[in-house]
Amino acid sequence: MQTSHVNADGTPKYTNNLATETSPYLRKHAHNPVQWYPWGTEALERARAEKKPIHLSVGYNACHWCHRLREESFEDEATARLLNKHFVNIKVDREERPDIDRIYQIAQQMLTQHGGGWPLTMFLTHDDQRPFFGGTYFPKEARYGLPAFRDVLLRVAKYYRDHAAELRSQNDALMSAFAQLNPAPAAADTELTDEPLKACRAQLAHSFDSRDGGFGAAPKFPHPQSLERLLRDWRASAHAPEPDLQALHMATFTLRRMAEGGINDQLGGGFCRYAVDERWVIPHFEKMLYDNGALLAVYAQAALAGSDPLYARVTQETAAWTLREMQAPQGGYFSSLDADSEGHEGKFYVWDRSDIEGQLSAEELAVFAPRYGLDQPANFEGRWHLHVAASLEDIARQAGKPVAQIAALLDGARAKLLALRARRVRPARDRRARPGAGRARRVREPRARFHPRHAVARRAPARELDGWPRAPERLPRRLRISRRCGTRAAAAALLGAGAGICAAAAGSGATALR
């Protein structure tokens, strides 16, 4: 039970219609003073009967700003009174209803001409659920250049009462724009060409950040599917007179920058959701299974595409994190880790310099500090979040020691700090287990040099979730792909554990890199 409103006997003061839901995210709101409903007939019929607009709030369990909105506004009784008086309030877990989330994310971007995100805050007409106003996070009090949430509620409610005809006109225009998103079916005799792939390749080149990798400006998301597409472009041209080396560079340079950045957990492995800066240094600290499943695959593909050992190491570390932190004892994999612990974003991951100094030897600290930025100013609320700030070669040159010795010192230091961090209060874990694809086997790929303990992912044989077939006992020598998991399965299966991780994280019908 998560609520600040309790009776004298310790029972919750408020209970709404989310109390019987299965989603951990929805249940966190079950004792808000807001009269929440899940998306369904009961809520929609009440909106029609009372002619109240719908306040739709979409989020997910690991989302930091979703938790912030809950604590600031949905737990606030004054805000709840406004919501209950003027709206029918519907809460959606976007991981359970991605269809609803996608519709209203697109609508929000059309209405505001800004990017979407979570929490998603939308206001819908009472009779046909068409959106007429929206945004993402609104603070309790006006700040960050955003209006106070209560002011938004009052203005939206008044506008809905006073401007019904204008809203209908706006909704008609919005629905027309929606209709144009889906092109008419192609004629039966239409010739299929590679023009869409060429257009995708050109768009990625146009938005590529040549200094820090990735595409576009901050906040930066990994976009593993785009990186996989670039690797495919390169592979398809590998035997041409002029192979697409720029595609290979864009993919591998981005993967390197992400691997060295704070978006990648430098101690324990696993990638965070996105970085708030262009250099990938400070992440939004939540870790999602599906992000790491896709990144696991593309790093494995990059390891096969060239000789740089970085990509194989990151693949191993990501797979090891997934097995250690996300594999469910009963089978499958957990969905996500929160950004917060003890009520603070990133607290589990960031460091005081004194804590590190007290744990490492002088020799270890002398190489660890420049490697991970401890010799620079604090980068996260007066503390340090680790990222690669100097190369092994530079540190070795300054220390007058071999690179291998520097690497060994860093490995020892990381192990000590990881053990120390393990004693901290951990971020909450969304314990909904996503099914795996059964027992995974390592592809017999002579160039793939991964840890043998990843050859078979540990599974509980007593439980196999319905509807998810077992992976084949043997995978072909070439990098061929199952229809369910696409390239993610084969590349991740280079680790053995990866096929299960892939199926748990996300599926696609993609074909192999050829």
C-alpha positions as CSV (number, residue, x, y, z in Angstrom):
1,M,0.0,0.0,0.0
2,Q,1.4,3.4,-1.0
3,T,-0.5,6.3,0.4
4,S,-0.1,9.2,2.8
5,H,-3.7,9.0,3.9
6,V,-4.4,6.4,6.6
7,N,-7.0,6.0,9.3
8,A,-6.1,5.7,13.0
9,D,-6.1,1.9,12.7
10,G,-3.6,2.0,9.8
11,T,-6.1,1.2,7.1
12,P,-6.2,3.4,4.0
13,K,-8.5,6.4,4.1
14,Y,-9.3,6.1,0.4
15,T,-9.8,3.2,-1.9
16,N,-10.8,3.5,-5.6
17,N,-11.5,1.2,-8.5
18,L,-7.8,0.4,-9.1
19,A,-7.6,-1.8,-5.9
20,T,-8.5,-5.0,-7.8
21,E,-6.2,-4.4,-10.8
22,T,-3.2,-6.7,-11.5
23,S,-0.8,-3.9,-12.7
24,P,1.6,-2.8,-9.9
25,Y,1.5,0.7,-11.5
26,L,-2.2,0.9,-11.2
27,R,-2.2,-0.5,-7.7
28,K,0.1,2.3,-6.6
29,H,-2.8,4.7,-7.2
30,A,-5.5,2.5,-5.6
31,H,-5.5,4.5,-2.4
32,N,-5.2,8.0,-3.9
33,P,-8.0,10.4,-3.0
34,V,-8.6,10.6,-6.8
35,Q,-11.6,8.4,-7.9
36,W,-9.6,6.5,-10.4
37,Y,-11.0,4.0,-12.9
38,P,-9.2,1.6,-15.2
39,W,-9.9,2.0,-18.9
40,G,-13.2,0.2,-19.5
41,T,-16.9,0.4,-19.9
42,E,-17.7,1.5,-16.4
43,A,-15.6,4.7,-16.7
44,L,-16.7,5.5,-20.2
45,E,-20.4,5.1,-19.5
46,R,-20.1,7.3,-16.4
47,A,-18.5,10.0,-18.5
48,R,-21.4,9.9,-21.0
49,A,-24.0,9.8,-18.3
50,E,-22.6,12.8,-16.4
51,K,-21.3,14.6,-19.5
52,K,-17.9,15.1,-17.8
53,P,-14.7,15.2,-19.8
54,I,-12.3,12.4,-19.2
55,H,-8.9,13.0,-17.5
56,L,-6.7,10.2,-18.9
57,S,-3.3,9.6,-17.1
58,V,-0.9,7.1,-18.7
59,G,2.3,6.0,-17.1
60,Y,4.3,2.9,-16.1
61,N,5.8,1.4,-13.0
62,A,9.5,2.5,-13.4
63,C,8.7,6.1,-14.5
64,H,10.3,8.7,-12.1
65,W,8.0,11.6,-13.2
66,C,4.9,9.4,-13.0
67,H,5.8,8.8,-9.3
68,R,6.5,12.5,-8.9
69,L,3.0,13.4,-10.3
70,R,1.4,10.8,-8.0
71,E,3.1,12.2,-4.9
72,E,2.6,15.9,-5.7
73,S,-0.9,15.9,-7.1
74,F,-2.8,12.6,-7.0
75,E,-2.1,12.2,-3.3
76,D,-3.0,15.8,-2.7
77,E,-6.6,16.1,-1.4
78,A,-7.3,19.6,-2.8
79,T,-6.1,18.5,-6.3
80,A,-8.2,15.3,-6.0
81,R,-11.3,17.3,-5.2
82,L,-10.9,19.2,-8.4
83,L,-10.3,16.0,-10.4
84,N,-13.3,14.3,-8.9
85,K,-15.6,17.3,-9.3
86,H,-14.9,18.1,-12.9
87,F,-13.6,14.9,-14.6
88,V,-14.0,11.1,-14.8
89,N,-10.5,10.0,-14.1
90,I,-8.9,7.0,-15.9
91,K,-5.5,5.6,-15.2
92,V,-3.7,3.4,-17.8
93,D,-0.5,1.4,-17.5
94,R,1.1,1.8,-20.9
95,E,2.8,-1.6,-20.6
96,E,-0.6,-3.3,-20.4
97,R,-2.3,-1.1,-22.9
98,P,0.2,0.1,-25.5
99,D,-2.6,0.5,-28.0
100,I,-4.3,3.3,-25.9
101,D,-0.9,4.9,-25.1
102,R,0.1,5.0,-28.8
103,I,-3.2,6.7,-29.9
104,Y,-3.0,9.4,-27.3
105,Q,0.7,9.9,-27.6
106,I,0.2,10.7,-31.3
107,A,-2.7,13.0,-30.4
108,Q,-0.7,14.8,-27.8
109,Q,2.1,15.5,-30.3
110,M,-0.4,16.8,-32.9
111,L,-2.2,19.0,-30.4
112,T,0.9,20.5,-28.8
113,Q,3.5,20.2,-31.5
114,H,5.9,18.9,-28.9
115,G,7.3,15.4,-28.2
116,G,5.3,13.0,-26.0
117,G,6.4,11.0,-23.0
118,W,5.3,9.8,-19.6
119,P,3.4,10.6,-17.6
120,L,0.9,11.4,-20.4
121,T,-1.9,13.7,-19.3
122,M,-4.8,13.9,-21.8
123,F,-8.3,15.4,-21.6
124,L,-11.0,13.6,-23.7
125,T,-14.5,14.4,-24.7
126,H,-17.1,12.6,-22.6
127,D,-19.0,10.9,-25.4
128,D,-16.4,9.7,-28.0
129,Q,-13.1,9.9,-26.1
130,R,-11.5,12.3,-28.6
131,P,-8.6,14.3,-27.2
132,F,-8.9,18.1,-27.0
133,F,-6.0,19.1,-24.7
134,G,-2.9,17.3,-23.4
135,G,0.6,17.4,-22.0
136,T,3.0,15.2,-20.0
137,Y,4.1,16.1,-16.5
138,F,2.5,19.1,-14.8
139,P,3.9,20.2,-11.4
140,K,1.8,20.9,-8.4
141,E,3.0,24.5,-8.4
142,A,4.1,26.5,-11.5
143,R,7.8,25.8,-12.2
144,Y,10.0,24.5,-15.0
145,G,8.2,26.8,-17.3
146,L,5.0,24.7,-16.8
147,P,1.7,25.8,-15.3
148,A,0.5,24.4,-12.0
149,F,-1.6,21.2,-12.4
150,R,-4.6,22.7,-10.5
151,D,-4.6,25.7,-12.7
152,V,-4.6,23.5,-15.8
153,L,-7.6,21.5,-14.4
154,L,-9.7,24.6,-13.7
155,R,-9.0,26.1,-17.1
156,V,-9.6,22.8,-19.0
157,A,-12.9,22.3,-17.2
158,K,-14.1,25.9,-17.9
159,Y,-13.1,25.7,-21.5
160,Y,-14.9,22.4,-22.0
161,R,-18.1,23.9,-20.6
162,D,-17.9,27.1,-22.6
163,H,-16.5,26.1,-26.0
164,A,-18.1,22.8,-27.0
165,A,-18.6,23.8,-30.6
166,E,-15.0,24.9,-31.1
167,L,-13.8,21.6,-29.5
168,R,-15.9,19.6,-32.0
169,S,-14.4,21.5,-34.9
170,Q,-10.9,20.9,-33.5
171,N,-11.6,17.2,-33.0
172,D,-12.8,16.8,-36.6
173,A,-9.6,18.3,-37.8
174,L,-7.6,16.1,-35.5
175,M,-9.4,13.0,-36.7
176,S,-8.8,14.0,-40.3
177,A,-5.0,14.2,-39.5
178,F,-5.2,10.8,-37.8
179,A,-6.7,9.3,-40.9
180,Q,-3.8,10.6,-43.1
181,L,-1.3,8.8,-40.9
182,N,-2.4,5.5,-42.4
183,P,-1.8,5.6,-46.2
184,A,-4.2,3.9,-48.6
185,P,-3.4,0.2,-49.3
186,A,-1.1,-0.2,-52.3
187,A,-2.4,-1.5,-55.5
188,A,-2.0,-5.2,-56.2
189,D,0.5,-4.5,-59.0
190,T,2.6,-2.1,-57.0
191,E,6.3,-2.8,-57.3
192,L,8.2,-3.2,-54.0
193,T,11.4,-1.3,-54.0
194,D,14.1,-0.3,-51.5
195,E,13.1,3.4,-51.6
196,P,11.7,3.4,-48.0
197,L,14.9,2.0,-46.7
198,K,16.9,4.6,-48.6
199,A,14.7,7.3,-47.2
200,C,15.3,5.9,-43.7
201,R,19.0,5.8,-44.2
202,A,19.1,9.4,-45.4
203,Q,17.0,10.6,-42.4
204,L,19.3,8.9,-40.0
205,A,22.3,10.5,-41.6
206,H,20.7,13.9,-41.4
207,S,20.0,13.7,-37.7
208,F,23.2,11.9,-36.7
209,D,25.3,13.6,-34.0
210,S,28.8,13.3,-35.3
211,R,30.4,14.5,-32.0
212,D,28.6,12.4,-29.4
213,G,26.7,9.8,-31.4
214,G,23.0,9.2,-31.5
215,F,20.4,11.1,-33.4
216,G,19.1,14.6,-32.6
217,A,19.6,16.6,-29.5
218,A,19.0,15.9,-25.8
219,P,17.2,14.0,-24.4
220,K,18.8,11.1,-26.2
221,F,17.4,7.6,-26.5
222,P,19.4,4.6,-27.7
223,H,17.1,3.8,-30.7
224,P,18.5,0.2,-31.1
225,Q,16.3,-0.5,-34.0
226,S,17.8,2.5,-35.9
227,L,21.3,1.2,-35.1
228,E,20.3,-2.3,-36.3
229,R,19.0,-0.8,-39.5
230,L,22.3,1.0,-40.1
231,L,24.2,-2.3,-39.5
232,R,21.9,-3.9,-42.1
233,D,22.6,-1.1,-44.6
234,W,26.4,-1.7,-44.2
235,R,26.1,-5.5,-44.4
236,A,24.0,-5.3,-47.5
237,S,26.7,-3.2,-49.2
238,A,29.7,-5.0,-47.8
239,H,30.6,-6.6,-51.1
240,A,29.8,-3.6,-53.3
241,P,32.6,-1.5,-54.9
242,E,31.8,1.2,-52.3
243,P,30.4,-0.3,-49.1
244,D,28.4,1.9,-46.8
245,L,31.1,2.6,-44.3
246,Q,29.2,5.7,-43.0
247,A,26.3,3.5,-41.9
248,L,28.8,1.3,-40.0
249,H,30.4,4.3,-38.5
250,M,27.1,5.9,-37.3
251,A,26.1,2.6,-35.7
252,T,29.3,1.6,-34.0
253,F,30.3,5.2,-33.0
254,T,26.9,5.6,-31.3
255,L,27.2,2.2,-29.6
256,R,30.7,3.2,-28.3
257,R,29.5,6.5,-26.9
258,M,26.6,4.9,-25.2
259,A,28.8,2.2,-23.7
260,E,31.2,4.8,-22.3
261,G,28.4,7.0,-21.0
262,G,26.5,7.1,-17.8
263,I,23.5,5.7,-19.6
264,N,25.4,2.4,-19.3
265,D,25.8,1.2,-15.7
266,Q,29.6,1.2,-15.5
267,L,29.7,-1.1,-12.4
268,G,26.8,-3.5,-12.9
269,G,25.9,-3.4,-16.6
270,G,22.5,-2.7,-18.1
271,F,21.3,0.4,-19.8
272,C,19.1,3.1,-18.4
273,R,16.1,4.4,-20.4
274,Y,17.7,7.5,-21.9
275,A,20.2,10.3,-21.3
276,V,19.1,13.8,-20.4
277,D,22.2,15.3,-22.0
278,E,23.8,15.1,-25.4
279,R,26.9,13.3,-24.2
280,W,25.0,10.3,-22.7
281,V,26.5,11.1,-19.2
282,I,23.4,11.6,-17.0
283,P,20.6,9.1,-17.5
284,H,17.0,8.9,-16.5
285,F,17.9,6.0,-14.2
286,E,15.1,3.5,-14.8
287,K,16.1,0.3,-16.5
288,M,13.7,-1.4,-18.9
289,L,13.9,-5.1,-19.9
290,Y,12.8,-4.4,-23.5
291,D,15.4,-1.7,-24.0
292,N,18.2,-4.0,-22.8
293,G,16.9,-6.9,-24.8
294,A,17.2,-4.8,-28.0
295,L,20.5,-3.3,-27.1
296,L,21.9,-6.8,-26.2
297,A,21.2,-7.9,-29.7
298,V,22.6,-4.8,-31.5
299,Y,25.8,-4.9,-29.4
300,A,26.2,-8.6,-30.3
301,Q,25.8,-7.8,-34.0
302,A,28.4,-5.0,-33.7
303,A,30.8,-7.5,-32.1
304,L,30.4,-9.7,-35.1
305,A,30.8,-6.9,-37.5
306,G,34.3,-5.9,-36.4
307,S,37.3,-6.7,-34.2
308,D,36.7,-4.1,-31.4
309,P,36.4,-6.0,-28.2
310,L,34.3,-3.3,-26.6
311,Y,31.1,-4.5,-28.2
312,A,31.5,-8.1,-27.0
313,R,32.3,-7.0,-23.5
314,V,29.2,-4.8,-23.3
315,T,27.1,-7.7,-24.7
316,Q,28.5,-9.9,-21.9
317,E,27.9,-7.3,-19.2
318,T,24.3,-6.6,-20.4
319,A,23.5,-10.3,-20.5
320,A,25.0,-10.9,-17.1
321,W,23.0,-8.0,-15.6
322,T,19.8,-9.4,-17.2
323,L,20.4,-12.8,-15.7
324,R,21.5,-11.4,-12.3
325,E,18.9,-8.7,-11.8
326,M,15.9,-9.5,-14.1
327,Q,15.5,-13.2,-14.4
328,A,12.5,-14.5,-12.4
329,P,12.9,-17.7,-10.4
330,Q,9.6,-19.1,-11.7
331,G,10.6,-18.4,-15.4
332,G,10.6,-15.4,-17.6
333,Y,12.1,-12.0,-16.8
334,F,11.0,-9.1,-14.7
335,S,9.9,-5.9,-16.6
336,S,11.8,-3.0,-15.1
337,L,13.8,-1.4,-12.3
338,D,12.6,2.0,-10.9
339,A,14.7,5.1,-11.3
340,D,14.2,5.9,-7.6
341,S,15.3,4.4,-4.3
342,E,14.6,5.8,-0.9
343,G,12.5,8.4,-2.6
344,H,15.4,9.9,-4.7
345,E,16.1,9.4,-8.4
346,G,19.5,7.8,-9.0
347,K,20.4,7.4,-5.3
348,F,21.3,3.7,-5.8
349,Y,23.8,4.6,-8.6
350,V,25.6,7.8,-7.7
351,W,28.6,8.3,-5.3
352,D,30.2,10.5,-2.8
353,R,33.9,10.7,-3.5
354,S,34.6,9.9,0.1
355,D,32.8,6.5,-0.2
356,I,34.9,5.5,-3.1
357,E,38.1,6.7,-1.4
358,G,37.3,4.7,1.6
359,Q,36.9,1.5,-0.4
360,L,39.7,1.6,-2.9
361,S,43.5,1.3,-2.4
362,A,45.6,4.3,-3.4
363,E,46.8,2.5,-6.5
364,E,43.2,1.7,-7.6
365,L,42.0,5.2,-6.9
366,A,44.8,6.7,-8.9
367,V,43.4,5.1,-12.0
368,F,39.7,4.9,-11.2
369,A,39.3,8.6,-10.6
370,P,40.5,9.8,-14.0
371,R,38.8,6.9,-15.8
372,Y,35.3,7.6,-14.4
373,G,35.4,11.3,-13.9
374,L,36.0,11.6,-10.2
375,D,38.8,14.1,-10.9
376,Q,36.1,16.4,-12.4
377,P,33.4,18.4,-10.7
378,A,30.4,16.5,-9.4
379,N,27.8,15.9,-12.1
380,F,24.6,14.9,-10.3
381,E,23.2,16.9,-7.5
382,G,26.6,17.3,-5.7
383,R,27.6,13.7,-6.3
384,W,29.2,11.7,-9.0
385,H,27.6,9.4,-11.6
386,L,30.2,7.2,-13.2
387,H,31.0,7.5,-16.9
388,V,34.2,6.9,-19.0
389,A,36.1,10.2,-18.9
390,A,39.5,9.0,-20.1
391,S,40.9,6.2,-22.2
392,L,42.9,3.3,-20.8
393,E,45.8,4.3,-23.0
394,D,45.9,7.9,-21.7
395,I,45.7,6.7,-18.1
396,A,48.5,4.1,-18.7
397,R,50.7,6.7,-20.3
398,Q,50.2,9.1,-17.4
399,A,50.8,6.4,-14.8
400,G,53.7,4.8,-16.7
401,K,52.2,1.4,-16.5
402,P,51.0,-1.2,-19.1
403,V,47.4,-1.0,-20.3
404,A,46.8,-4.5,-19.1
405,Q,47.8,-3.5,-15.5
406,I,45.5,-0.5,-15.6
407,A,42.6,-2.7,-16.8
408,A,43.2,-5.2,-14.0
409,L,43.2,-2.4,-11.4
410,L,40.0,-1.0,-12.7
411,D,38.4,-4.5,-12.7
412,G,39.3,-4.9,-9.1
413,A,38.0,-1.4,-8.2
414,R,34.7,-2.0,-10.0
415,A,34.2,-5.3,-8.2
416,K,34.7,-3.6,-4.8
417,L,32.3,-0.8,-5.5
418,L,29.7,-3.1,-6.9
419,A,29.8,-5.2,-3.7
420,L,29.5,-2.0,-1.7
421,R,26.6,-0.8,-3.8
422,A,24.8,-4.1,-3.4
423,R,24.3,-3.2,0.3
424,R,22.3,-0.1,-0.6
425,V,18.5,0.0,-0.8
426,R,17.7,-1.2,-4.3
427,P,15.3,0.4,-6.7
428,A,11.9,-1.2,-6.8
429,R,11.4,-3.9,-9.4
430,D,8.3,-4.5,-11.5
431,R,7.9,-8.2,-10.8
432,R,5.6,-9.0,-13.7
433,A,7.5,-11.7,-15.4
434,R,7.6,-11.6,-19.2
435,P,7.8,-15.1,-20.8
436,G,11.1,-16.3,-22.3
437,A,11.4,-18.4,-25.4
438,G,12.5,-21.5,-23.5
439,R,16.0,-22.9,-23.2
440,A,18.5,-20.9,-25.2
441,R,21.5,-22.3,-27.0
442,R,24.6,-20.5,-28.2
443,V,25.0,-20.1,-31.9
444,R,28.1,-22.0,-33.2
445,E,29.8,-18.8,-34.4
446,P,33.6,-19.2,-34.4
447,R,34.1,-15.4,-34.2
448,A,31.8,-15.0,-31.2
449,R,33.8,-15.3,-28.0
450,F,31.4,-14.9,-25.1
451,H,31.4,-16.3,-21.6
452,P,30.5,-20.0,-21.5
453,R,28.1,-19.5,-18.5
454,H,25.8,-17.7,-20.9
455,A,25.5,-20.9,-23.0
456,V,22.2,-21.9,-21.3
457,A,20.0,-19.4,-19.4
458,R,18.9,-20.8,-16.1
459,R,15.2,-21.7,-16.3
460,A,12.7,-23.3,-14.0
461,P,11.6,-26.3,-16.1
462,A,8.3,-26.8,-14.3
463,R,6.8,-23.6,-15.7
464,E,6.3,-22.7,-19.4
465,L,3.9,-19.8,-20.0
466,D,1.1,-20.6,-22.4
467,G,1.4,-19.4,-26.0
468,W,5.2,-19.1,-26.0
469,P,7.0,-21.9,-27.9
470,R,10.3,-23.4,-26.8
471,A,13.3,-22.3,-28.7
472,P,14.9,-24.9,-31.0
473,E,17.5,-27.1,-29.3
474,R,20.0,-26.1,-32.0
475,L,20.5,-22.9,-33.9
476,P,22.1,-22.8,-37.4
477,R,25.7,-21.9,-37.8
478,R,24.8,-18.8,-39.8
479,L,23.1,-15.9,-38.2
480,R,19.5,-16.9,-39.1
481,I,16.6,-15.7,-37.1
482,S,13.4,-17.1,-35.6
483,R,10.2,-15.4,-36.8
484,R,9.2,-14.6,-33.3
485,C,12.3,-12.8,-32.0
486,G,13.8,-11.5,-35.2
487,T,17.4,-10.5,-35.2
488,R,17.3,-9.9,-31.5
489,A,17.0,-13.6,-30.8
490,A,19.9,-14.7,-32.9
491,A,22.3,-12.0,-31.9
492,A,21.3,-12.4,-28.2
493,A,21.6,-16.2,-28.6
494,L,25.3,-15.7,-29.3
495,L,25.2,-15.4,-25.5
496,G,23.0,-18.4,-25.1
497,A,21.0,-16.6,-22.5
498,G,19.9,-14.1,-25.1
499,A,17.1,-15.9,-26.8
500,G,15.1,-16.0,-23.7
501,I,16.0,-12.4,-22.9
502,C,15.0,-11.4,-26.4
503,A,11.6,-13.0,-26.3
504,A,11.0,-11.6,-22.9
505,A,11.9,-8.1,-23.9
506,A,10.4,-7.6,-27.4
507,G,9.7,-9.5,-30.5
508,S,9.8,-8.6,-34.2
509,G,9.5,-10.3,-37.5
510,A,12.8,-9.0,-38.8
511,T,15.1,-11.1,-40.9
512,A,18.8,-11.8,-40.4
513,L,21.7,-9.6,-41.2
514,R,23.0,-11.2,-44.4
